[in-house]
Amino acid sequence: MSTAAAAIRLDDLDRPRFSPEARQILDMMATLAPDCPLDMDALHAKACADTGLHDFGPDDYRERLGVYLAALREIDLHGAGVLNFYGQLLQLLKNRLLFTDLMRRHPEIDDIALQPPVVIAGLPRTGTTHLHNLLAAPPTFRTMPYWESVEPFPLPAEVGVAPDPRRTRMDVAVAVMNTVMPHFSLMHEMTTDHVHEEIQLLANDVSTMLFETLADVPRWREYYQRHDQAPHYEYLARQLKAMQFLRGGRRWLLKSPQHLEQVLVLDRVFPGSIVVFTHRDPVPVALSMIAMITYSARMHRSRVPVRQIAASWIDRLEHMLSALVRDRDTIGPDRSIDIRFDDFMADETGVAERVYALAGEPFTDEVRAAVTGYLTGHRRGRLGNVETSCEMFGLAEGDLRKRFAPYTERFLA
C-alpha cells in the first residue's frame, strides 16, 4: 500500500513552529530552568538528595561529564532545553548512585555469567529498530523496554510499587515528546514499552555516541573519539548483569549504531557475541538521520543551524562507516551476518529465522507465532513518512556518494 499521501515535509527545521499545546509545555519548562543549572556540583547534589545515596562509583566519569557540560554551554539553549538536559544528566547520575548501591548490597551480581548476546549493528533507518522489536517479540531474548533503559534501577522507596513509577514517568515523558515533536514518530517510533537500545546504559558511564545525537557538541565528539570505549562497554556489561538480577532474563538482544565503529571493543568485551549488521543505501539513510537530529533539536534550540549540523553528521557517518569497513571481518561468518534492508523487507520472517539459526536458538512454532503477530501490527509505513532531500540540508548527492563509496562497494555492490 502506498504511503505517499501521508508524507510530511518538515519546512520549519531551522525555525521551529509549535502548536499552542506544545508552546504551553515549553513555556512551563522554561519557568523551571533557573532552578536547574547545568552545573556539576548542582547536579550531583540533587542526585544525592533524590536518592539518599552518595557513592557514584569510580569518579573518572567526572572529567567526561565536565567536557559535555562545557560543550552544552557553547549552545544557545532555550529555557526548556536547559531543563531537558538537566533532567537527562540528573537521571544518569541517579542511575550511577543506584547501580553502585545495588552492587554494594549484592556483590554476587558480578558472578553472573552473561551468555554471548545477539547484537544488531546498523545505522538508523536501516531496519535496526524493526528487526530489534521483531526478534524481541518472542520470549527468547532479554530486552529492555524504553522505561527500563532510562531508569534501569529502581529508587529504594519504589521497589515493589505497582504500577512501577518508572513506567508512569515514562508515559508522561513520551506524551510531552509527542506533543512537542509530533512528527518524530514517523522517523523513529518511541513508546513507553517499545524495546530500546543499550546506548542509554552507556550514557550512565558518560561515554556514548548518544550525546552527539542529543545536541551539536563538537567539543564532546572530539573528546569521545580520542578515547578507548572498552571500559565503558565493561560498565555496560555489569549493568546488564544487574538488570538480569533484578528482572530476570537468559540472553540479551542488544542494538545500537554505535557498535558499527566499536566492533573490536564489542568483540573484546562480549566474546562469542552474534552480530547482525544491517545495510542500506547510505545517502537516504544519512538524510533521514539528519532529519531526525535537526528536528529533535527544537527540544533545546529556538534557531537550529541545519546546514552546519548536516555537514557535521556527514563527516561523522563517513568516519563510522570507514571504521566498519576496516573492522567488519574481525567477527567471522560463524558469528555474524550482513542483512540488506531490501532483503529484510522482502522476507522479514526469513531473516528472523536466519538470525535465530546463527544464534543457535530454536525457531519454534511459538516463536513464529510471536513474530507473525508483531508483523501484523507493525507494517512498514503505517504511521506515514517524512520527505527528505539533499537540498534541504545544503548537501550534494554526488559528494555523498563519493564519500560513502567504500562502504557501498563493500556491502551493497
C-alpha positions as MATLAB code, in Angstrom:
seq = 'MSTAAAAIRLDDLDRPRFSPEARQILDMMATLAPDCPLDMDALHAKACADTGLHDFGPDDYRERLGVYLAALREIDLHGAGVLNFYGQLLQLLKNRLLFTDLMRRHPEIDDIALQPPVVIAGLPRTGTTHLHNLLAAPPTFRTMPYWESVEPFPLPAEVGVAPDPRRTRMDVAVAVMNTVMPHFSLMHEMTTDHVHEEIQLLANDVSTMLFETLADVPRWREYYQRHDQAPHYEYLARQLKAMQFLRGGRRWLLKSPQHLEQVLVLDRVFPGSIVVFTHRDPVPVALSMIAMITYSARMHRSRVPVRQIAASWIDRLEHMLSALVRDRDTIGPDRSIDIRFDDFMADETGVAERVYALAGEPFTDEVRAAVTGYLTGHRRGRLGNVETSCEMFGLAEGDLRKRFAPYTERFLA';
ca = [
       0.000    0.000    0.000;
       1.387    3.418   -0.913;
       2.114    5.871    1.897;
       2.811    8.851   -0.361;
      -0.314   10.690    0.803;
       0.954   10.609    4.382;
       4.387   12.054    3.557;
       5.336   15.098    5.631;
       7.796   17.766    4.573;
       9.496   19.468    7.504;
       9.643   23.121    6.483;
      10.425   24.537    9.926;
      13.665   22.761   10.812;
      15.698   25.955   11.160;
      12.976   27.981   12.900;
      10.690   25.538   14.685;
       6.986   26.215   14.957;
       4.881   24.737   17.739;
       1.236   24.079   18.414;
      -0.361   26.056   21.262;
      -0.230   22.929   23.426;
       3.472   22.429   22.729;
       4.221   26.104   23.323;
       2.488   25.904   26.684;
       4.630   22.925   27.701;
       7.862   24.606   26.616;
       6.970   27.830   28.403;
       6.204   25.941   31.589;
       9.524   24.098   31.364;
      11.349   27.392   30.846;
       9.986   28.765   34.123;
      11.736   25.909   35.961;
      15.092   26.324   34.208;
      16.593   28.948   36.581;
      16.452   26.390   39.395;
      18.069   23.666   37.268;
      21.548   24.863   36.278;
      23.796   22.760   34.069;
      26.388   22.766   36.819;
      28.455   19.798   38.017;
      28.004   20.434   41.742;
      24.314   21.256   41.478;
      23.572   18.086   39.524;
      25.462   15.897   41.983;
      23.778   17.489   44.985;
      20.322   16.988   43.513;
      21.056   13.350   42.600;
      22.125   12.658   46.186;
      19.071   14.419   47.587;
      16.700   12.461   45.336;
      18.168    9.051   46.158;
      19.587    9.417   49.660;
      22.832    7.955   48.292;
      26.307    9.463   47.870;
      28.589    6.914   46.198;
      28.723    7.425   42.421;
      31.301    4.680   41.870;
      34.655    5.299   40.122;
      34.972    9.048   39.633;
      36.658    9.039   36.214;
      33.250    9.918   34.740;
      33.512   13.435   36.201;
      36.001   14.519   33.556;
      33.710   13.284   30.795;
      30.714   14.995   32.345;
      32.689   18.226   32.603;
      33.532   18.083   28.912;
      29.901   17.522   27.974;
      28.628   20.302   30.217;
      31.170   22.677   28.667;
      30.027   21.633   25.194;
      26.390   22.294   26.103;
      27.282   25.750   27.374;
      28.516   26.598   23.884;
      24.955   26.175   22.568;
      22.317   28.885   22.814;
      19.839   26.712   24.707;
      16.335   27.961   25.299;
      14.887   27.572   28.795;
      13.104   24.298   28.092;
      16.320   22.956   26.624;
      18.237   23.723   29.805;
      15.615   21.854   31.823;
      15.646   18.993   29.336;
      19.402   18.430   29.609;
      19.340   18.970   33.362;
      16.756   16.232   33.708;
      18.629   13.800   31.482;
      22.005   14.324   33.148;
      20.444   14.199   36.598;
      18.914   10.832   35.735;
      22.299    9.478   34.633;
      23.818   10.467   37.974;
      20.924    8.922   39.878;
      21.378    5.735   37.856;
      25.058    5.646   38.871;
      24.164    6.061   42.532;
      21.517    3.347   42.410;
      23.745    0.964   40.453;
      26.693    1.428   42.810;
      24.434    0.837   45.798;
      22.908   -2.283   44.245;
      26.337   -3.747   43.514;
      27.481   -2.989   47.068;
      24.479   -4.797   48.541;
      24.637   -7.680   46.071;
      28.258   -8.344   45.052;
      27.140  -11.727   43.742;
      25.837   -9.903   40.663;
      29.387   -9.838   39.323;
      29.375  -13.644   39.364;
      26.539  -13.802   36.846;
      27.857  -15.191   33.555;
      26.432  -13.301   30.596;
      25.582  -15.507   27.669;
      27.000  -14.172   24.391;
      24.416  -11.594   23.315;
      22.848  -11.185   19.905;
      23.782   -7.675   18.755;
      22.227   -5.634   15.941;
      24.606   -3.050   14.493;
      23.439   -0.643   11.821;
      22.674    2.976   11.139;
      19.213    4.344   11.920;
      16.763    3.751    9.062;
      18.478    0.509    8.000;
      15.839   -1.662    9.670;
      17.553   -1.977   13.052;
      14.607   -0.894   15.209;
      12.147   -3.041   13.287;
      14.442   -6.067   13.481;
      15.131   -5.417   17.161;
      11.445   -5.375   18.051;
      10.696   -8.277   15.717;
      13.310  -10.506   17.373;
      12.144   -9.316   20.789;
       8.514  -10.316   20.195;
       9.027  -13.932   21.365;
      10.295  -14.511   24.936;
      13.613  -15.918   23.710;
      15.783  -12.897   24.487;
      16.131  -10.468   27.366;
      15.475   -6.931   26.183;
      14.777   -3.619   27.886;
      11.692   -1.505   27.298;
      12.241    2.227   26.929;
      11.237    2.969   30.514;
      13.751    0.462   31.886;
      16.578    1.721   29.685;
      16.155    5.228   31.133;
      15.681    4.089   34.743;
      17.223    0.612   34.964;
      17.500    0.583   38.760;
      14.521    1.490   40.971;
      14.637    4.018   43.774;
      14.718    2.249   47.168;
      11.344    3.717   48.123;
       9.766    2.456   44.878;
      10.870   -1.173   44.968;
       7.801   -3.380   44.589;
       5.422   -0.493   43.973;
       2.740   -1.230   41.374;
       2.301    0.135   38.841;
       6.015    0.790   38.515;
       6.553    4.547   38.919;
       9.356    4.410   36.343;
       6.888    3.342   33.715;
       4.416    6.025   34.766;
       7.087    8.720   34.477;
       7.963    7.498   31.007;
       4.320    7.719   29.943;
       4.436   11.419   30.814;
       7.772   11.954   29.047;
       6.549   10.252   25.869;
       3.368   12.322   25.882;
       5.422   15.525   26.123;
       7.709   14.378   23.315;
       4.768   13.531   21.068;
       3.232   16.956   21.665;
       6.398   18.974   21.080;
       7.667   16.759   18.222;
       4.503   15.329   16.612;
       6.317   14.079   13.505;
       9.194   12.323   15.256;
       7.327    9.010   15.397;
       7.260    8.952   11.588;
      11.047    8.746   11.687;
      11.551    6.711   14.854;
       8.612    5.453   16.887;
       9.089    5.875   20.635;
       6.677    4.383   23.159;
       6.977    3.546   26.845;
       7.212   -0.191   26.251;
       8.992   -0.487   22.922;
      12.363   -2.225   23.003;
      15.171    0.293   23.396;
      18.919    0.471   22.904;
      21.637   -0.156   25.460;
      23.245    3.095   24.308;
      21.144    4.571   27.114;
      23.064    2.397   29.592;
      26.386    3.511   28.134;
      25.267    7.043   28.946;
      25.323    6.112   32.643;
      29.115    5.960   32.358;
      29.037    9.289   30.498;
      30.663    7.900   27.371;
      28.358    7.298   24.446;
      27.563    8.394   20.932;
      24.082    9.181   22.250;
      25.314   12.557   23.474;
      26.147   13.578   19.911;
      22.610   12.885   18.755;
      21.101   14.940   21.572;
      22.954   18.144   20.679;
      25.538   19.537   18.271;
      28.594   19.186   20.523;
      31.842   19.091   18.513;
      33.897   19.535   21.706;
      32.358   16.366   23.132;
      32.660   14.433   19.857;
      36.375   15.123   19.574;
      36.927   14.071   23.188;
      34.859   10.898   22.807;
      36.636    9.795   19.659;
      40.045   10.094   21.308;
      39.258    7.538   23.998;
      39.080    3.762   24.114;
      35.484    2.735   24.769;
      36.286   -0.689   26.247;
      35.982    0.449   29.898;
      32.531    1.812   29.195;
      31.395   -1.355   27.442;
      32.600   -3.217   30.548;
      30.447   -0.901   32.671;
      27.589   -1.742   30.311;
      28.168   -5.472   30.814;
      27.968   -5.076   34.598;
      24.705   -3.162   34.254;
      23.267   -5.925   32.079;
      24.126   -8.431   34.815;
      22.431   -6.214   37.397;
      19.311   -5.900   35.252;
      19.149   -9.677   34.868;
      19.444   -9.954   38.635;
      16.532   -7.569   39.125;
      14.150   -8.660   36.357;
      15.485  -11.947   35.055;
      16.406  -12.919   31.524;
      18.579  -15.539   29.904;
      20.329  -13.980   26.901;
      20.470  -10.341   25.839;
      19.372   -8.928   22.497;
      21.207   -5.623   22.002;
      21.166   -2.925   19.336;
      22.956    0.334   18.646;
      24.506    2.203   15.697;
      27.445    2.964   17.963;
      28.663   -0.625   17.601;
      29.476   -0.023   13.931;
      32.667    1.794   14.914;
      33.283   -0.287   18.033;
      33.436   -3.776   16.512;
      36.800   -4.528   18.136;
      35.612   -3.332   21.540;
      32.320   -5.193   21.235;
      34.130   -8.413   20.410;
      36.586   -7.960   23.285;
      34.008   -7.213   25.981;
      31.314   -9.619   24.733;
      33.284  -12.612   23.422;
      31.245  -15.001   21.341;
      28.591  -12.411   20.593;
      26.441  -12.888   17.494;
      26.392   -9.690   15.420;
      23.806   -8.769   12.793;
      24.988   -5.936   10.553;
      22.220   -4.109    8.683;
      22.865   -2.205    5.458;
      21.025    0.233    3.218;
      21.913    2.884    0.648;
      23.767    5.359    2.910;
      22.601    8.517    1.111;
      18.883    8.360    2.016;
      19.875    6.881    5.370;
      22.084    9.884    6.100;
      19.373   12.324    5.043;
      16.798   10.614    7.224;
      19.133   10.553   10.212;
      19.940   14.244    9.786;
      16.228   14.999    9.584;
      15.697   13.253   12.932;
      18.559   15.076   14.587;
      17.700   18.536   13.301;
      14.001   18.053   14.014;
      14.639   16.955   17.600;
      16.937   19.967   18.137;
      13.782   22.029   18.656;
      13.663   20.491   22.109;
      16.559   22.758   23.119;
      17.105   25.436   20.415;
      14.957   28.245   19.023;
      17.162   28.545   15.928;
      18.650   25.360   14.520;
      21.792   25.585   12.319;
      20.542   22.879    9.977;
      23.303   23.020    7.380;
      26.045   23.101    9.988;
      24.605   20.052   11.734;
      24.131   18.263    8.410;
      27.743   18.809    7.332;
      28.967   17.657   10.726;
      26.959   14.455   10.572;
      28.117   13.587    7.082;
      31.679   13.726    8.428;
      30.641   11.593   11.377;
      28.889    8.968    9.297;
      31.796    8.736    6.893;
      34.069    8.063    9.877;
      31.732    5.407   11.274;
      31.280    3.570    8.016;
      35.002    3.664    7.312;
      35.606    2.055   10.707;
      33.094   -0.659    9.858;
      34.753   -1.388    6.512;
      38.082   -1.657    8.338;
      36.917   -3.865   11.216;
      33.935   -5.825    9.887;
      35.825   -9.076    9.295;
      37.031   -9.191   12.892;
      33.880  -11.181   13.561;
      33.753  -14.138   11.232;
      30.815  -15.733    9.377;
      30.254  -18.239   12.180;
      29.144  -15.365   14.433;
      27.903  -12.660   12.104;
      25.619  -11.920    9.211;
      25.048   -8.976    6.856;
      21.424   -8.096    6.119;
      20.474   -5.719    3.341;
      17.389   -3.633    4.023;
      15.576   -4.655    0.838;
      16.187   -8.334    1.561;
      14.853   -7.859    5.089;
      11.704   -6.107    3.866;
      11.135   -8.855    1.282;
      11.269  -11.675    3.840;
      11.104  -10.438    7.421;
      10.288  -13.813    8.950;
      13.014  -15.481    6.900;
      15.583  -13.012    8.236;
      14.425  -13.693   11.789;
      14.883  -17.431   11.156;
      18.410  -16.832    9.857;
      19.345  -14.838   12.954;
      17.910  -17.495   15.242;
      19.835  -20.195   13.397;
      23.090  -18.243   13.662;
      22.489  -17.728   17.377;
      21.702  -21.415   17.906;
      18.178  -20.644   19.131;
      15.231  -22.839   18.078;
      12.675  -21.136   15.854;
       9.683  -22.881   17.374;
       6.011  -22.586   16.487;
       5.649  -20.271   19.498;
       8.439  -18.045   18.191;
       6.955  -17.982   14.697;
       3.537  -17.035   16.057;
       5.022  -14.171   18.084;
       6.965  -12.881   15.072;
       3.871  -13.090   12.866;
       1.795  -11.290   15.460;
       4.302   -8.467   15.710;
       4.454   -8.063   11.929;
       0.668   -7.932   11.680;
       0.542   -4.859   13.895;
       3.701   -3.147   12.676;
       3.616   -2.888    8.916;
       6.149   -0.603    7.315;
       4.949    2.947    6.771;
       1.786    2.584    8.831;
       2.475    5.912   10.551;
       3.376    7.737    7.342;
       6.787    9.108    6.475;
       8.897   12.246    6.244;
      10.287   13.543    2.968;
      13.980   14.371    2.765;
      16.319   15.693    0.086;
      19.909   16.805   -0.223;
      18.701   20.331   -0.929;
      17.026   20.545    2.491;
      20.420   20.294    4.144;
      22.685   22.023    1.641;
      24.244   18.740    0.536;
      25.174   17.381   -2.894;
      24.267   13.792   -3.703;
      27.348   13.270   -5.847;
      29.620   14.270   -2.994;
      27.819   11.949   -0.595;
      28.043    9.020   -2.999;
      31.776    9.604   -3.361;
      32.361    9.812    0.372;
      30.324    6.701    1.135;
      31.678    4.706   -1.830;
      33.995    2.397    0.184;
      31.065    1.297    2.332;
      28.696    0.921   -0.607;
      31.198   -1.121   -2.599;
      31.884   -3.378    0.364;
      28.330   -4.115    1.462;
      25.873   -3.121   -1.282;
      27.604   -3.761   -4.582;
];
